[in-house]
Amino acid sequence: MIDANVRRLRAQNALYERLCEAIASLNDEELASLSALEAVLSRDKKDATALIDASGISPNDRPRLLSKLKKASGYLSGYIATAQGWRQAPALHFRFDDSLENAARLDEIFARIRKEDK
């Protein structure tokens, strides 16, 4: 028998793949250009948090984009449920993730430090 955690991780991976497809299929170019980095499924599989890449998106635009994503969540959930063959998709929640920007900044700092050490 497959462990419940393994099933949840498989569902989480499938959710992420379908979420990327669903976002790309949106008619709104601004939303369709967003990149999902990860989808984290709750233990009960009723909720999921989608982490969206914040690179190049100003902090002032984020609340507006989150609002637009929330409005599109019904379509996104329907797309995911249909594509996966699920009766119901988890409720989607969105959050911007700055980790890629932070990593790029750290790489830049380390490069400067290496340059100064020479």
Rosetta blueprint (number, residue, H / E / L):
1 M L
2 I L
3 D L
4 A H
5 N H
6 V H
7 R H
8 R H
9 L H
10 R H
11 A H
12 Q H
13 N H
14 A H
15 L H
16 Y H
17 E H
18 R H
19 L H
20 C H
21 E H
22 A H
23 I H
24 A H
25 S L
26 L L
27 N L
28 D L
29 E H
30 E H
31 L H
32 A H
33 S L
34 L L
35 S L
36 A E
37 L E
38 E E
39 A E
40 V E
41 L E
42 S L
43 R L
44 D L
45 K L
46 K L
47 D E
48 A E
49 T E
50 A E
51 L E
52 I E
53 D E
54 A L
55 S L
56 G L
57 I L
58 S L
59 P L
60 N L
61 D L
62 R H
63 P H
64 R H
65 L H
66 L H
67 S H
68 K H
69 L H
70 K H
71 K H
72 A H
73 S H
74 G H
75 Y H
76 L H
77 S H
78 G H
79 Y H
80 I H
81 A H
82 T H
83 A H
84 Q H
85 G L
86 W L
87 R L
88 Q L
89 A L
90 P L
91 A E
92 L E
93 H E
94 F E
95 R E
96 F E
97 D E
98 D L
99 S H
100 L H
101 E H
102 N H
103 A H
104 A H
105 R H
106 L H
107 D H
108 E H
109 I H
110 F H
111 A H
112 R H
113 I H
114 R H
115 K H
116 E H
117 D H
118 K L
